[in-house]
């Protein structure tokens, strides 16, 4: 799977891909595009890069980071180490 197909391992940036409200049927229809990276061209997909990401959350939420699920609560932060 190519979740973040434009990510570079040596640029010092975190790349994240987020979907808008696509629904189950939309997710199933677009699942094949996760394998070739074309899902980032979908109008409900958003791709961004950052050196640091801060989360301010009302309730805990599961976030997938580099293939691992992390549960983030109230406030969390992640940053990229320099290459």
Secondary structure, DSSP 8 states (H G I E B T S, - for coil): --TTTT--TTSS-EEEEEE-S-HHHHHHHHTTHHHHTGGGGSTTEEEEEESEEEEE-SS-EEEEETTEEEEE-SEEEEE----
